[in-house]
Each structure stands twice: as C-alpha cells, then as structure tokens.
Amino acid sequence: MSFFNYLENSVLDHVVGKTAYTSPTVYIGLSSTTPAEDGTNVTEPSTGSYARVSTAAGDWNAAAAGATANANAVTFAQASADWVAGADLTYLVAYDALTVGNELFYGLLTVAKPVLNGDTASFPAGDIDITLD
C-alpha cells in the first residue's frame, strides 16, 4: 500500500508536534484507474449498490514490524448491476469518509477483475496489508 499525500503530511505533522491527528474511521473502496499520490485519478464505481465499506479499530491487527493487516473480512454489498462497465477494478483505495473525504492509502489489487451484477467483492482477513518502512 502507498499513502496518499494527505495522510503522509498528517502523520508527519502529528509526529513532530505541529498538529494532532485523530484516527479516522477507514472506508475501503475500489478504483478502476491508477490513483495518483495527490489523491486524483481515482475512479470508483457509481452504480449497482456500490458503497465504500467502513472499518473500525477492531477490524485491523495491531501493527508489528512496521506492518498491519485487516483482522476481519472487508465485504462490499452485493452488486445490483455491473460496477464499472467494460473495466476491471484494479486498486483498493481508503478514505476517511463514506463519500468524498480525505484520501488515506491505496494499493494495486493482486487480481484485477470486474464486479458484475450479483457479485460480492470481499477481502478475506489478512488480505489488506499496510506497511511502512
């Protein structure tokens, strides 16, 4: 996973005492385009019952050795229509809000694929790996 600029700056300001950073609710989404580090070029589905999935602190493992992963499955609502016609979903994206919000992190999916009518996209526990080095 890579951090978007917003989160990089927020963490740095927090660490050096410039501003406090409050842990947000993390919302997991999907994109059919490659995100830019400044938070642009994200194309989330907009039809078929697509919505970002909220996670809570208990949905993540405690960080160790500069890494963490989701402790529980992250499962989207069943698609009621194709989410992105003619395109694969290629990236996981994370925000601090259900809609719009600040960009947190993103990562390339191991397997790019479409989410079609009737599909349920899901990341099993341990599949969303976030590392800092």
N, C-alpha and C positions, 0 to 999 in steps of 0.2 A: 504494500500500500504506500501511497505517497500522500503527504499532507498538502492541502491547498494552502496558498499564501496566507489566507485569513487565519488559519489555525497555527501555522508556523509563527506568525507575528504575535498572536495572542499568547502562545506558550512562552516565547522569548520575553515578552513584556512582563509576564507573570513571574518568571524565574528571576529576572533582575530587579523585581520590585517596582516596576513602572506602573502597572495596573494589576488588579486582581482578576483572575479568570475563574468563573464558576462553571463547573462541569455541566454540560447541557444534556438534555435527552438527545440521544443519537438516533436519527432516522435514516434507515438504509433504503437506497433507491437503485435504479438501473439506468444505464445510458447506452444508446446505440452509436454514440460518437466518442472520440477520444477527448477526455477533458483536458483543458489547459490548466496549468498550475494557478493561474489567476482566477479560476472558477468559471471561465467561459467555455463554450463549446460542449456543454452537457445537453444531451437530447434525451429527456425522459419520455416514456410513453405518456399519452394524454387521453387514452380511451380504454375501454374494456375493463373497467373496475380497477385500473392501476392506481396504487397509492403507496407512498413510502411506508415502511414498517418501523414503528417506534421500538426502541430497545431501552432497557433500564440498566442500572449498575449491575444487578444480579444476572443479567444476560451476558456478562463478559467475565472472563477469568481474570484473576489478579495478575498484574504484569510480573514477569520474571525474565531475567537476562535480556531486557530491552524489548520484550515481545508480549503480546496478549492475543487472545482469540475469543470468538464467541463461545460462550459456555452452553448456550441453548440454540436450537434451530431458529433461523430467521425465515419466516414463511409469509409470502405475499398472499393476498386474496386470489381466489381462482379467477382467471381471465374470462370475462364475459364476451370478449371479442379479441382479435389479434391485437397485441400491444403496439407493435410497430410493423406496418405492412411492408413486406419485402426486405426487411433488415433484421440482422441479428442484434441481440443485446450483448454488448462486449465489455462493459465496465460496471463495477459496483461503485456507487457514489454515496457519500454520507453527508448529512446536513444536520443543523440544529433546530429544524422546524419541519412540520408536515408539508408545508408548501413554502416556496421561496426559501428564506433563511440564509444562514451563512454556510459556506462550504467547509467541510472538515477534512475528509480524506477520500481517496479514490484508488481503485486498483483494477487491473486487467483480469477479466474472468478467465479461468483455466480453459473452459469450453464456451465459446460464443455460440449462442443459439437464439432462435426466436421464441417468444412466448405466444402461443396460439390459443384461440378460443378453447376453453376447457382445461388448459394447462394451469398448474400451480407451481410457480417458481419458489424454490426454497434453498437455503444454505444450511446444511446439517451443522450441528455443533462442531466447532473446531475448524470449519472451512474458511472463516474470515480471519486471516492472520494480519496483525498490525505490528510492525516492528520499527524501532528506532535504533540507529547505530551512530 
